[in-house]
Amino acid sequence: MMDNSERSYRYLDRVMALFVTVLIVSNIASSAKIVDWGISFLGVRLSFDAGTLLFPISSVFGDVLTEVYGYRRSRRVIWTGFACLALSAAVFWAVRLLPGEANWQIYAGDSAYLAILGGMSSGGIVLASLAAYWAGEFSNSVILAKMKVWTGGRWLWSRTIGSTLVGEGIDTLIFLLVASVTGVFPWEIFVSLAVTNYLFKVGIEILMTPVTYRVVSALKKAEKEDYYDTGTNFNPFNIV
């Protein structure tokens, strides 16, 4: 099989663009609002940051990338997403420092900006987002790639769900721990956010399994690619 680093693909750039867009928008939504479903699970109030609605979709894109194109290509996309997320945080931070126009200060003002978008420009949520994204995405990609080899490409559902159970668990835990330690979220809602975020993310992944199957099948046929990571160097820093 030709090394996929030597090939060009018709749809890889499009999948990467969607992946990065969902990643950035979900982080902005996480900073902007905390949603309360108004129900409890085992005595825990089900509330979650709004980005949780979108973030599982980026995990689905991550599964598709690794399943079709292999870990090496997925690794480059993960680093691209990391760089774009860091850049977006830097832009929000720079905007935060700029002086506000007088009329804008009356109907909105710096306080509104800080309350809604300040999280994307503060050290706490940026650090939490970057650390959680990096660890979660690489965990998800490595596990899926290895499970594909172990299963001989069978049982796609087992590796998309199995990798998500680990990847989303790591992502959720790191994000909320760092965000809570740095004061972005109060410790009082840590358990509620952790349980709700994890269950919701994993649940969305399970519900989207039929969609994942369709997208993977279509891309494999269109790209004439079904990559197996045999002998792959899984070092996340080896991006050549």
Order of alpha helices (4+ residues) and beta strands (2+ residues): alpha-beta-beta-alpha-alpha-alpha-alpha-alpha-alpha-alpha-alpha
